[in-house]
Amino acid sequence: MKFNSLQSFPKSAENSREGIVDTLQLLKVESMLGKIYKSHRDPNKRAAAVLQEAEPYFRHISKEIISNDKIEEIKQALEKYGRIEDQKEFVKKVMEALSAVFALRKTNPKEYEEGLARAANEKAGYIELNRVVSYEKKRRGIIALHHSSAKMVNPLRLNALYKEAMKKLAKIVAADPEVRQIEAISWIVAKAPALFTENGFTVERMRDLPNLDYLSPVTSGDMKDQQGKRIALAVIKREDFLNRFLEKNDNGRI
């Protein structure tokens, strides 16, 4: 089982864009706060919405880099500033309250990224297989794979994590007769198709596909994701997946 294509991802370009990424992340948070403000005119509901948005991250961030006491201090500030009536002041003060969290991207980038990734999985309702791979069971017996943000994970570690995730998923698929297909729709599939083809997946360009009802509205029939990255579809049938990834000593092979 090979995942060598992971090692071909360039790091220099990503590192050179760190400042841009920081700015984009802050703008994304500000945009989210603007939507919360417009959706919740009641100050108490608005404060609750801010806390609800931040709570998953606080649950998953390592307490070795930010203490529970500091998190409680931030949450109290968010509850207070979430009630501010003026929109600009509301956004400004909430962003200030979150500044200690944003600072972790530079001081503890690995833990910061992992906290965001796990929080994103929780919000989306994905089931985690490990640090970098999660999944969801969709209609018609489809399991959709999802790749968590992992720029800070060493490529060799990524290889091991992917192998581990596929073995875990194979046991889950073997125990669930409803699963008939495993798929991944992502910019990663388009960027590194060999990562999937060398492991038995078939890769197809999104524009060559019809509007399948089990694809999400964001990606169905489109060639790019919400970040403007080109996407592709990787697919493998149940039997092929189990033949490749299910270990022989596991029960219920197919």
TIBA-170234 format. One record per atom (N, C-alpha, C): chain; atom name; x, y, z. Coordinates in steps of 0.05 Angstrom, whole numbers, plus 5000, padded with zeros to 4 digits. Layout:
[rec A CA [X Y Z]]
...
//
This chain:
[rec A N [5017 4976 5000]]
[rec A CA [5000 5000 5000]]
[rec A C [5018 5025 5000]]
[rec A N [5015 5041 4979]]
[rec A CA [5034 5063 4975]]
[rec A C [5019 5090 4978]]
[rec A N [5032 5109 4992]]
[rec A CA [5023 5136 4993]]
[rec A C [5046 5155 4988]]
[rec A N [5064 5147 4970]]
[rec A CA [5088 5163 4965]]
[rec A C [5082 5190 4953]]
[rec A N [5059 5193 4939]]
[rec A CA [5053 5218 4926]]
[rec A C [5050 5241 4945]]
[rec A N [5045 5235 4971]]
[rec A CA [5043 5256 4991]]
[rec A C [5068 5271 4994]]
[rec A N [5091 5258 4989]]
[rec A CA [5117 5271 4993]]
[rec A C [5123 5292 4971]]
[rec A N [5107 5292 4950]]
[rec A CA [5113 5311 4928]]
[rec A C [5100 5338 4932]]
[rec A N [5084 5341 4953]]
[rec A CA [5071 5367 4958]]
[rec A C [5092 5388 4965]]
[rec A N [5093 5410 4951]]
[rec A CA [5114 5431 4956]]
[rec A C [5108 5446 4982]]
[rec A N [5130 5451 4997]]
[rec A CA [5127 5466 5022]]
[rec A C [5135 5496 5019]]
[rec A N [5154 5501 5001]]
[rec A CA [5164 5529 4999]]
[rec A C [5143 5548 4991]]
[rec A N [5126 5541 4973]]
[rec A CA [5105 5559 4964]]
[rec A C [5085 5565 4986]]
[rec A N [5079 5543 5002]]
[rec A CA [5061 5547 5024]]
[rec A C [5073 5566 5045]]
[rec A N [5098 5561 5051]]
[rec A CA [5111 5578 5071]]
[rec A C [5112 5607 5063]]
[rec A N [5116 5612 5037]]
[rec A CA [5119 5640 5028]]
[rec A C [5092 5654 5028]]
[rec A N [5070 5639 5031]]
[rec A CA [5043 5651 5032]]
[rec A C [5032 5654 5060]]
[rec A N [5049 5649 5080]]
[rec A CA [5038 5649 5107]]
[rec A C [5025 5675 5115]]
[rec A N [5037 5697 5107]]
[rec A CA [5025 5723 5113]]
[rec A C [4998 5727 5101]]
[rec A N [4996 5718 5076]]
[rec A CA [4970 5720 5062]]
[rec A C [4949 5702 5075]]
[rec A N [4958 5678 5083]]
[rec A CA [4940 5659 5096]]
[rec A C [4929 5671 5122]]
[rec A N [4948 5683 5138]]
[rec A CA [4940 5696 5163]]
[rec A C [4918 5717 5158]]
[rec A N [4923 5734 5138]]
[rec A CA [4904 5755 5132]]
[rec A C [4877 5744 5123]]
[rec A N [4878 5723 5106]]
[rec A CA [4853 5711 5096]]
[rec A C [4838 5698 5119]]
[rec A N [4852 5685 5137]]
[rec A CA [4838 5673 5160]]
[rec A C [4824 5694 5177]]
[rec A N [4837 5716 5182]]
[rec A CA [4825 5737 5198]]
[rec A C [4801 5749 5184]]
[rec A N [4803 5753 5157]]
[rec A CA [4781 5763 5142]]
[rec A C [4757 5744 5143]]
[rec A N [4763 5718 5142]]
[rec A CA [4742 5697 5143]]
[rec A C [4728 5698 5170]]
[rec A N [4743 5702 5192]]
[rec A CA [4730 5704 5218]]
[rec A C [4713 5729 5220]]
[rec A N [4724 5751 5209]]
[rec A CA [4709 5776 5210]]
[rec A C [4683 5774 5194]]
[rec A N [4684 5760 5171]]
[rec A CA [4661 5756 5155]]
[rec A C [4640 5739 5170]]
[rec A N [4650 5718 5183]]
[rec A CA [4632 5701 5199]]
[rec A C [4618 5717 5221]]
[rec A N [4633 5735 5234]]
[rec A CA [4622 5751 5255]]
[rec A C [4601 5771 5244]]
[rec A N [4606 5781 5220]]
[rec A CA [4587 5798 5208]]
[rec A C [4561 5784 5202]]
[rec A N [4562 5759 5194]]
[rec A CA [4538 5743 5189]]
[rec A C [4523 5737 5215]]
[rec A N [4538 5732 5236]]
[rec A CA [4526 5727 5262]]
[rec A C [4511 5752 5271]]
[rec A N [4524 5775 5268]]
[rec A CA [4511 5800 5276]]
[rec A C [4485 5805 5261]]
[rec A N [4485 5800 5236]]
[rec A CA [4461 5805 5220]]
[rec A C [4439 5785 5225]]
[rec A N [4447 5761 5233]]
[rec A CA [4428 5739 5237]]
[rec A C [4415 5740 5265]]
[rec A N [4429 5754 5284]]
[rec A CA [4419 5754 5312]]
[rec A C [4419 5783 5322]]
[rec A N [4397 5795 5319]]
[rec A CA [4394 5823 5328]]
[rec A C [4392 5824 5359]]
[rec A N [4381 5803 5370]]
[rec A CA [4380 5802 5399]]
[rec A C [4408 5798 5411]]
[rec A N [4417 5816 5428]]
[rec A CA [4445 5814 5438]]
[rec A C [4452 5788 5453]]
[rec A N [4432 5777 5468]]
[rec A CA [4437 5752 5482]]
[rec A C [4441 5729 5463]]
[rec A N [4424 5728 5442]]
[rec A CA [4426 5707 5422]]
[rec A C [4452 5710 5406]]
[rec A N [4459 5735 5401]]
[rec A CA [4484 5740 5386]]
[rec A C [4508 5730 5402]]
[rec A N [4509 5736 5428]]
[rec A CA [4531 5727 5445]]
[rec A C [4532 5697 5446]]
[rec A N [4509 5684 5447]]
[rec A CA [4507 5655 5448]]
[rec A C [4517 5643 5422]]
[rec A N [4511 5656 5400]]
[rec A CA [4520 5646 5373]]
[rec A C [4550 5648 5371]]
[rec A N [4562 5669 5381]]
[rec A CA [4592 5672 5381]]
[rec A C [4605 5650 5397]]
[rec A N [4594 5645 5420]]
[rec A CA [4606 5624 5437]]
[rec A C [4602 5596 5424]]
[rec A N [4579 5592 5412]]
[rec A CA [4574 5567 5399]]
[rec A C [4594 5562 5376]]
[rec A N [4601 5583 5362]]
[rec A CA [4620 5581 5339]]
[rec A C [4648 5575 5349]]
[rec A N [4655 5586 5372]]
[rec A CA [4682 5582 5383]]
[rec A C [4686 5557 5399]]
[rec A N [4664 5547 5410]]
[rec A CA [4666 5524 5429]]
[rec A C [4680 5499 5418]]
[rec A N [4675 5491 5393]]
[rec A CA [4689 5467 5384]]
[rec A C [4719 5470 5384]]
[rec A N [4729 5494 5377]]
[rec A CA [4758 5498 5377]]
[rec A C [4769 5496 5405]]
[rec A N [4755 5508 5424]]
[rec A CA [4764 5507 5452]]
[rec A C [4765 5479 5462]]
[rec A N [4747 5462 5453]]
[rec A CA [4746 5434 5461]]
[rec A C [4771 5419 5451]]
[rec A N [4779 5425 5426]]
[rec A CA [4799 5409 5413]]
[rec A C [4828 5420 5415]]
[rec A N [4831 5446 5421]]
[rec A CA [4858 5457 5423]]
[rec A C [4872 5445 5447]]
[rec A N [4898 5439 5443]]
[rec A CA [4914 5427 5464]]
[rec A C [4915 5446 5488]]
[rec A N [4909 5435 5512]]
[rec A CA [4910 5451 5536]]
[rec A C [4938 5455 5546]]
[rec A N [4957 5443 5532]]
[rec A CA [4985 5448 5538]]
[rec A C [4995 5475 5527]]
[rec A N [4981 5486 5507]]
[rec A CA [4989 5511 5496]]
[rec A C [4970 5534 5503]]
[rec A N [4947 5527 5513]]
[rec A CA [4929 5548 5523]]
[rec A C [4912 5536 5546]]
[rec A N [4914 5547 5569]]
[rec A CA [4902 5535 5593]]
[rec A C [4872 5538 5593]]
[rec A N [4860 5521 5610]]
[rec A CA [4831 5523 5613]]
[rec A C [4823 5550 5625]]
[rec A N [4840 5560 5643]]
[rec A CA [4834 5587 5654]]
[rec A C [4834 5608 5633]]
[rec A N [4853 5607 5614]]
[rec A CA [4854 5627 5593]]
[rec A C [4830 5624 5574]]
[rec A N [4822 5599 5569]]
[rec A CA [4799 5595 5552]]
[rec A C [4774 5606 5565]]
[rec A N [4771 5602 5591]]
[rec A CA [4748 5613 5605]]
[rec A C [4748 5644 5604]]
[rec A N [4772 5655 5607]]
[rec A CA [4775 5685 5605]]
[rec A C [4766 5694 5577]]
[rec A N [4774 5680 5556]]
[rec A CA [4766 5688 5529]]
[rec A C [4736 5685 5525]]
[rec A N [4725 5663 5536]]
[rec A CA [4696 5658 5533]]
[rec A C [4679 5680 5547]]
[rec A N [4689 5689 5570]]
[rec A CA [4675 5710 5584]]
[rec A C [4676 5736 5568]]
[rec A N [4699 5741 5556]]
[rec A CA [4701 5765 5539]]
[rec A C [4683 5763 5515]]
[rec A N [4682 5739 5503]]
[rec A CA [4664 5736 5479]]
[rec A C [4635 5740 5487]]
[rec A N [4627 5730 5510]]
[rec A CA [4600 5733 5519]]
[rec A C [4593 5763 5524]]
[rec A N [4612 5777 5535]]
[rec A CA [4609 5806 5540]]
[rec A C [4608 5821 5514]]
[rec A N [4628 5818 5497]]
[rec A CA [4629 5833 5472]]
[rec A C [4608 5824 5451]]
[rec A N [4598 5800 5454]]
[rec A CA [4578 5791 5436]]
[rec A C [4552 5806 5438]]
[rec A N [4549 5821 5460]]
[rec A CA [4524 5837 5464]]
[rec A C [4527 5866 5455]]
[rec A N [4550 5873 5444]]
[rec A CA [4553 5901 5435]]
[rec A C [4534 5906 5412]]
[rec A N [4522 5929 5413]]
[rec A CA [4501 5936 5393]]
[rec A C [4512 5945 5366]]
[rec A N [4533 5961 5366]]
[rec A CA [4545 5971 5341]]
[rec A C [4560 5948 5327]]
[rec A N [4555 5944 5301]]
[rec A CA [4567 5921 5287]]
[rec A C [4598 5924 5286]]
[rec A N [4608 5947 5278]]
[rec A CA [4637 5950 5276]]
[rec A C [4651 5945 5302]]
[rec A N [4640 5956 5324]]
[rec A CA [4651 5953 5350]]
[rec A C [4649 5924 5359]]
[rec A N [4627 5912 5353]]
[rec A CA [4623 5883 5359]]
[rec A C [4645 5866 5346]]
[rec A N [4650 5870 5321]]
[rec A CA [4670 5854 5307]]
[rec A C [4698 5860 5318]]
[rec A N [4703 5886 5322]]
[rec A CA [4730 5894 5332]]
[rec A C [4736 5881 5359]]
[rec A N [4717 5883 5378]]
[rec A CA [4722 5873 5405]]
[rec A C [4723 5842 5407]]
[rec A N [4706 5829 5391]]
[rec A CA [4707 5800 5390]]
[rec A C [4734 5791 5378]]
[rec A N [4743 5804 5357]]
[rec A CA [4769 5797 5346]]
[rec A C [4792 5801 5366]]
[rec A N [4790 5823 5382]]
[rec A CA [4810 5827 5403]]
[rec A C [4809 5805 5424]]
[rec A N [4785 5796 5430]]
[rec A CA [4783 5775 5450]]
[rec A C [4795 5749 5440]]
[rec A N [4795 5745 5414]]
[rec A CA [4805 5721 5402]]
[rec A C [4835 5723 5395]]
[rec A N [4847 5746 5400]]
[rec A CA [4875 5751 5391]]
[rec A C [4894 5730 5403]]
[rec A N [4889 5721 5428]]
[rec A CA [4907 5701 5440]]
[rec A C [4905 5675 5425]]
[rec A N [4882 5669 5414]]
[rec A CA [4879 5644 5398]]
[rec A C [4894 5648 5371]]
[rec A N [4890 5670 5358]]
[rec A CA [4903 5675 5332]]
[rec A C [4934 5674 5335]]
[rec A N [4944 5683 5358]]
[rec A CA [4973 5684 5362]]
[rec A C [4985 5656 5363]]
[rec A N [4968 5636 5368]]
[rec A CA [4978 5608 5370]]
[rec A C [4988 5598 5342]]
[rec A N [4978 5610 5321]]
[rec A CA [4987 5601 5294]]
[rec A C [5016 5605 5290]]
[rec A N [5028 5625 5303]]
[rec A CA [5056 5630 5301]]
[rec A C [5072 5617 5323]]
[rec A N [5061 5616 5347]]
[rec A CA [5076 5604 5369]]
[rec A C [5074 5574 5370]]
[rec A N [5051 5563 5362]]
[rec A CA [5046 5534 5364]]
[rec A C [5030 5526 5339]]
[rec A N [5042 5528 5315]]
[rec A CA [5027 5523 5290]]
[rec A C [5016 5495 5288]]
[rec A N [5030 5475 5297]]
[rec A CA [5020 5448 5294]]
[rec A C [4995 5443 5310]]
[rec A N [4995 5452 5335]]
[rec A CA [4972 5449 5353]]
[rec A C [4949 5466 5344]]
[rec A N [4956 5490 5334]]
[rec A CA [4935 5509 5324]]
[rec A C [4920 5496 5301]]
[rec A N [4936 5485 5282]]
[rec A CA [4924 5473 5258]]
[rec A C [4907 5448 5266]]
[rec A N [4917 5432 5284]]
[rec A CA [4902 5408 5292]]
[rec A C [4876 5416 5306]]
[rec A N [4877 5436 5323]]
[rec A CA [4852 5445 5336]]
[rec A C [4831 5454 5316]]
[rec A N [4840 5470 5296]]
[rec A CA [4821 5479 5276]]
[rec A C [4810 5456 5260]]
[rec A N [4828 5437 5253]]
[rec A CA [4819 5414 5237]]
[rec A C [4798 5397 5251]]
[rec A N [4803 5392 5277]]
[rec A CA [4785 5375 5292]]
[rec A C [4759 5390 5297]]
[rec A N [4760 5416 5301]]
[rec A CA [4736 5432 5305]]
[rec A C [4719 5433 5279]]
[rec A N [4733 5435 5257]]
[rec A CA [4719 5435 5231]]
[rec A C [4705 5408 5226]]
[rec A N [4718 5386 5233]]
[rec A CA [4705 5360 5230]]
[rec A C [4681 5358 5248]]
[rec A N [4683 5368 5272]]
[rec A CA [4660 5367 5290]]
[rec A C [4636 5383 5279]]
[rec A N [4642 5407 5270]]
[rec A CA [4621 5424 5259]]
[rec A C [4607 5412 5235]]
[rec A N [4623 5398 5218]]
[rec A CA [4612 5386 5194]]
[rec A C [4599 5359 5199]]
[rec A N [4603 5348 5223]]
[rec A CA [4591 5322 5229]]
[rec A C [4606 5299 5218]]
[rec A N [4632 5303 5212]]
[rec A CA [4648 5281 5201]]
[rec A C [4658 5264 5224]]
[rec A N [4663 5238 5218]]
[rec A CA [4673 5219 5237]]
[rec A C [4703 5217 5232]]
[rec A N [4719 5222 5252]]
[rec A CA [4748 5222 5249]]
[rec A C [4759 5193 5250]]
[rec A N [4776 5187 5231]]
[rec A CA [4791 5162 5231]]
[rec A C [4818 5167 5245]]
[rec A N [4830 5191 5241]]
[rec A CA [4854 5199 5255]]
[rec A C [4858 5229 5249]]
[rec A N [4882 5239 5254]]
[rec A CA [4888 5267 5252]]
[rec A C [4882 5279 5224]]
[rec A N [4885 5264 5203]]
[rec A CA [4883 5276 5176]]
[rec A C [4860 5265 5159]]
[rec A N [4847 5243 5167]]
[rec A CA [4826 5232 5151]]
[rec A C [4801 5228 5167]]
[rec A N [4778 5238 5156]]
[rec A CA [4752 5234 5168]]
[rec A C [4733 5224 5146]]
[rec A N [4709 5217 5154]]
[rec A CA [4690 5208 5134]]
[rec A C [4661 5213 5142]]
[rec A N [4643 5211 5123]]
[rec A CA [4615 5212 5129]]
[rec A C [4601 5192 5111]]
[rec A N [4580 5180 5121]]
[rec A CA [4564 5161 5105]]
[rec A C [4541 5176 5093]]
[rec A N [4540 5176 5066]]
[rec A CA [4520 5190 5052]]
[rec A C [4499 5170 5042]]
[rec A N [4480 5180 5026]]
[rec A CA [4459 5163 5016]]
[rec A C [4470 5143 4996]]
[rec A N [4453 5123 4991]]
[rec A CA [4459 5103 4970]]
[rec A C [4485 5088 4976]]
[rec A N [4492 5084 5001]]
[rec A CA [4515 5068 5008]]
[rec A C [4542 5080 5001]]
[rec A N [4544 5106 5001]]
[rec A CA [4569 5120 4994]]
[rec A C [4583 5130 5020]]
[rec A N [4608 5124 5022]]
[rec A CA [4625 5135 5043]]
[rec A C [4643 5156 5030]]
[rec A N [4641 5181 5040]]
[rec A CA [4657 5203 5030]]
[rec A C [4680 5208 5049]]
[rec A N [4704 5208 5038]]
[rec A CA [4728 5213 5053]]
[rec A C [4734 5243 5054]]
[rec A N [4745 5253 5076]]
[rec A CA [4752 5281 5078]]
[rec A C [4780 5284 5089]]
[rec A N [4795 5302 5078]]
[rec A CA [4823 5307 5086]]
[rec A C [4824 5332 5103]]
[rec A N [4833 5329 5128]]
[rec A CA [4836 5353 5145]]
[rec A C [4861 5369 5138]]
[rec A N [4860 5394 5144]]
[rec A CA [4884 5411 5140]]
[rec A C [4908 5399 5154]]
[rec A N [4929 5395 5139]]
[rec A CA [4953 5382 5151]]
[rec A C [4979 5392 5139]]
[rec A N [4981 5418 5136]]
[rec A CA [5005 5430 5125]]
[rec A C [5029 5427 5144]]
[rec A N [5022 5424 5170]]
[rec A CA [5043 5422 5190]]
[rec A C [5051 5393 5196]]
[rec A N [5038 5374 5183]]
[rec A CA [5044 5346 5188]]
[rec A C [5066 5337 5168]]
[rec A N [5087 5325 5179]]
[rec A CA [5109 5315 5162]]
[rec A C [5099 5294 5142]]
[rec A N [5108 5296 5116]]
[rec A CA [5099 5278 5096]]
[rec A C [5101 5248 5103]]
[rec A N [5123 5241 5117]]
[rec A CA [5126 5213 5125]]
[rec A C [5105 5205 5145]]
[rec A N [5098 5224 5163]]
[rec A CA [5077 5220 5182]]
[rec A C [5050 5218 5168]]
[rec A N [5046 5234 5147]]
[rec A CA [5022 5232 5131]]
[rec A C [5018 5204 5119]]
[rec A N [5040 5193 5108]]
[rec A CA [5039 5167 5097]]
[rec A C [5028 5147 5117]]
[rec A N [5039 5148 5141]]
[rec A CA [5031 5129 5162]]
[rec A C [5002 5133 5171]]
[rec A N [4994 5159 5172]]
[rec A CA [4967 5165 5180]]
[rec A C [4946 5156 5159]]
[rec A N [4953 5159 5133]]
[rec A CA [4935 5149 5113]]
[rec A C [4932 5119 5113]]
[rec A N [4954 5105 5117]]
[rec A CA [4953 5076 5119]]
[rec A C [4936 5068 5142]]
[rec A N [4940 5081 5165]]
[rec A CA [4925 5074 5189]]
[rec A C [4895 5079 5184]]
[rec A N [4888 5102 5171]]
[rec A CA [4860 5109 5167]]
[rec A C [4846 5090 5148]]
[rec A N [4860 5081 5127]]
[rec A CA [4848 5062 5108]]
[rec A C [4843 5035 5121]]
[rec A N [4861 5026 5139]]
[rec A CA [4857 5001 5153]]
[rec A C [4833 5003 5172]]
[rec A N [4831 5025 5186]]
[rec A CA [4808 5030 5204]]
[rec A C [4782 5030 5188]]
[rec A N [4782 5044 5166]]
[rec A CA [4758 5046 5150]]
[rec A C [4750 5019 5138]]
[rec A N [4770 5003 5130]]
[rec A CA [4764 4977 5119]]
[rec A C [4748 4960 5139]]
[rec A N [4755 4961 5164]]
[rec A CA [4741 4946 5185]]
[rec A C [4712 4956 5187]]
[rec A N [4708 4983 5185]]
[rec A CA [4682 4994 5186]]
[rec A C [4665 4986 5162]]
[rec A N [4677 4987 5138]]
[rec A CA [4663 4979 5114]]
[rec A C [4656 4949 5115]]
[rec A N [4674 4933 5124]]
[rec A CA [4669 4904 5125]]
[rec A C [4645 4897 5143]]
[rec A N [4642 4914 5164]]
[rec A CA [4620 4909 5183]]
[rec A C [4594 4921 5174]]
[rec A N [4594 4936 5153]]
[rec A CA [4570 4950 5144]]
[rec A C [4563 4942 5115]]
[rec A N [4545 4923 5112]]
[rec A CA [4539 4913 5085]]
[rec A C [4525 4934 5066]]
[rec A N [4516 4956 5078]]
[rec A CA [4503 4977 5061]]
[rec A C [4524 4992 5045]]
[rec A N [4548 4993 5053]]
[rec A CA [4569 5009 5039]]
[rec A C [4576 4995 5013]]
[rec A N [4573 5009 4991]]
[rec A CA [4580 4998 4965]]
[rec A C [4603 5013 4951]]
[rec A N [4609 5037 4961]]
[rec A CA [4630 5053 4947]]
[rec A C [4642 5073 4966]]
[rec A N [4668 5078 4962]]
[rec A CA [4683 5098 4977]]
[rec A C [4693 5119 4957]]
[rec A N [4689 5145 4965]]
[rec A CA [4697 5166 4946]]
[rec A C [4711 5189 4961]]
[rec A N [4725 5204 4946]]
[rec A CA [4737 5229 4956]]
[rec A C [4734 5250 4935]]
[rec A N [4723 5273 4943]]
[rec A CA [4721 5296 4925]]
[rec A C [4737 5319 4937]]
[rec A N [4759 5327 4924]]
[rec A CA [4777 5346 4936]]
[rec A C [4797 5357 4916]]
[rec A N [4809 5380 4924]]
[rec A CA [4831 5391 4909]]
[rec A C [4855 5373 4910]]
[rec A N [4857 5357 4931]]
[rec A CA [4879 5338 4934]]
[rec A C [4878 5317 4912]]
[rec A N [4854 5308 4906]]
[rec A CA [4851 5288 4884]]
[rec A C [4860 5300 4858]]
[rec A N [4853 5325 4853]]
[rec A CA [4862 5338 4828]]
[rec A C [4892 5344 4827]]
[rec A N [4903 5351 4851]]
[rec A CA [4931 5358 4852]]
[rec A C [4950 5334 4852]]
[rec A N [4941 5312 4865]]
[rec A CA [4958 5289 4868]]
[rec A C [4942 5264 4862]]
[rec A N [4933 5260 4837]]
[rec A CA [4916 5237 4830]]
[rec A C [4930 5210 4835]]
[rec A N [4956 5210 4833]]
[rec A CA [4971 5185 4837]]
[rec A C [4968 5174 4865]]
[rec A N [4964 5193 4884]]
[rec A CA [4959 5185 4912]]
[rec A C [4936 5165 4914]]
[rec A N [4916 5169 4896]]
[rec A CA [4892 5152 4896]]
[rec A C [4894 5129 4877]]
[rec A N [4904 5134 4852]]
[rec A CA [4905 5113 4832]]
[rec A C [4924 5091 4840]]
[rec A N [4946 5098 4854]]
[rec A CA [4965 5077 4862]]
[rec A C [4953 5060 4885]]
[rec A N [4930 5068 4896]]
[rec A CA [4917 5053 4917]]
[rec A C [4890 5043 4909]]
[rec A N [4886 5040 4882]]
[rec A CA [4862 5026 4872]]
[rec A C [4839 5044 4865]]
[rec A N [4840 5070 4870]]
[rec A CA [4818 5088 4864]]
[rec A C [4819 5095 4834]]
[rec A N [4795 5101 4823]]
[rec A CA [4793 5112 4797]]
[rec A C [4788 5142 4800]]
[rec A N [4803 5158 4786]]
[rec A CA [4801 5188 4788]]
[rec A C [4787 5199 4763]]
[rec A N [4767 5216 4768]]
[rec A CA [4752 5228 4746]]
[rec A C [4751 5258 4750]]
[rec A N [4751 5273 4728]]
[rec A CA [4749 5302 4729]]
[rec A C [4720 5308 4735]]
[rec A N [4715 5328 4751]]
[rec A CA [4688 5335 4759]]
[rec A C [4670 5344 4736]]
[rec A N [4682 5357 4716]]
[rec A CA [4666 5367 4694]]
[rec A C [4657 5345 4675]]
[rec A N [4669 5321 4679]]
[rec A CA [4661 5299 4662]]
[rec A C [4638 5283 4675]]
[rec A N [4629 5292 4699]]
[rec A CA [4608 5277 4713]]
[rec A C [4581 5291 4711]]
[rec A N [4560 5275 4713]]
[rec A CA [4533 5287 4715]]
[rec A C [4528 5297 4743]]
[rec A N [4506 5311 4748]]
[rec A CA [4500 5320 4775]]
[rec A C [4489 5297 4791]]
[rec A N [4506 5283 4805]]
[rec A CA [4498 5260 4821]]
[rec A C [4486 5271 4847]]
[rec A N [4463 5258 4855]]
[rec A CA [4449 5269 4878]]
[rec A C [4462 5265 4904]]
[rec A N [4483 5248 4906]]
[rec A CA [4497 5244 4931]]
[rec A C [4520 5264 4934]]
[rec A N [4526 5280 4914]]
[rec A CA [4546 5300 4917]]
[rec A C [4534 5325 4930]]
[rec A N [4550 5340 4944]]
[rec A CA [4540 5364 4958]]
[rec A C [4535 5386 4937]]
[rec A N [4517 5404 4943]]
[rec A CA [4511 5426 4924]]
[rec A C [4536 5443 4918]]
[rec A N [4555 5444 4937]]
[rec A CA [4579 5461 4932]]
[rec A C [4595 5450 4909]]
[rec A N [4597 5423 4908]]
[rec A CA [4615 5411 4888]]
[rec A C [4602 5399 4864]]
[rec A N [4576 5394 4866]]
[rec A CA [4562 5380 4845]]
[rec A C [4564 5394 4818]]
[rec A N [4577 5382 4799]]
[rec A CA [4579 5393 4772]]
[rec A C [4600 5415 4769]]
[rec A N [4613 5423 4791]]
[rec A CA [4633 5444 4790]]
[rec A C [4661 5433 4788]]
[rec A N [4680 5450 4778]]
[rec A CA [4708 5441 4777]]
[rec A C [4725 5453 4799]]
[rec A N [4714 5472 4815]]
[rec A CA [4729 5485 4836]]
[rec A C [4714 5485 4862]]
[rec A N [4729 5485 4884]]
[rec A CA [4715 5487 4910]]
[rec A C [4711 5516 4917]]
[rec A N [4702 5520 4942]]
[rec A CA [4696 5548 4951]]
[rec A C [4721 5565 4952]]
[rec A N [4745 5553 4954]]
[rec A CA [4770 5568 4955]]
[rec A C [4781 5572 4927]]
[rec A N [4767 5563 4906]]
[rec A CA [4775 5567 4879]]
[rec A C [4795 5546 4869]]
[rec A N [4799 5524 4885]]
[rec A CA [4818 5503 4877]]
[rec A C [4803 5482 4860]]
[rec A N [4816 5474 4839]]
[rec A CA [4805 5453 4822]]
[rec A C [4802 5427 4837]]
[rec A N [4779 5414 4833]]
[rec A CA [4773 5389 4848]]
[rec A C [4769 5366 4828]]
[rec A N [4772 5342 4839]]
[rec A CA [4767 5318 4823]]
[rec A C [4755 5297 4842]]
[rec A N [4745 5275 4830]]
[rec A CA [4732 5254 4844]]
[rec A C [4748 5228 4843]]
[rec A N [4753 5216 4866]]
[rec A CA [4766 5190 4867]]
[rec A C [4746 5170 4878]]
[rec A N [4744 5147 4865]]
[rec A CA [4723 5127 4872]]
[rec A C [4736 5099 4872]]
[rec A N [4727 5083 4891]]
[rec A CA [4734 5055 4892]]
[rec A C [4710 5039 4902]]
[rec A N [4705 5016 4890]]
[rec A CA [4683 4999 4898]]
[rec A C [4690 4984 4923]]
[rec A N [4669 4976 4937]]
[rec A CA [4671 4962 4963]]
[rec A C [4691 4939 4962]]
[rec A N [4686 4920 4943]]
[rec A CA [4703 4896 4942]]
[rec A C [4732 4903 4937]]
[rec A N [4737 4922 4919]]
[rec A CA [4765 4929 4913]]
[rec A C [4778 4942 4937]]
[rec A N [4763 4959 4952]]
[rec A CA [4773 4972 4975]]
[rec A C [4781 4952 4997]]
[rec A N [4763 4932 5002]]
[rec A CA [4768 4912 5022]]
[rec A C [4791 4894 5014]]
[rec A N [4792 4886 4989]]
[rec A CA [4814 4869 4980]]
[rec A C [4841 4882 4984]]
[rec A N [4841 4909 4982]]
[rec A CA [4866 4923 4984]]
[rec A C [4873 4930 5013]]
[rec A N [4854 4938 5029]]
[rec A CA [4859 4950 5055]]
[rec A C [4852 4933 5079]]
[rec A N [4833 4914 5076]]
[rec A CA [4825 4898 5099]]
[rec A C [4846 4876 5105]]
[rec A N [4857 4876 5129]]
[rec A CA [4877 4857 5137]]
[rec A C [4865 4829 5139]]
[rec A N [4880 4810 5131]]
[rec A CA [4870 4782 5129]]
[rec A C [4860 4770 5155]]
[rec A N [4870 4780 5177]]
[rec A CA [4861 4768 5202]]
[rec A C [4835 4782 5213]]
[rec A N [4824 4801 5198]]
[rec A CA [4799 4814 5206]]
[rec A C [4776 4797 5196]]
[rec A N [4754 4797 5211]]
[rec A CA [4731 4781 5203]]
[rec A C [4714 4796 5183]]
[rec A N [4697 4781 5169]]
[rec A CA [4678 4794 5150]]
[rec A C [4692 4806 5127]]
[rec A N [4709 4792 5113]]
[rec A CA [4726 4804 5092]]
[rec A C [4710 4818 5071]]
[rec A N [4690 4807 5060]]
[rec A CA [4673 4820 5040]]
[rec A C [4644 4813 5046]]
//
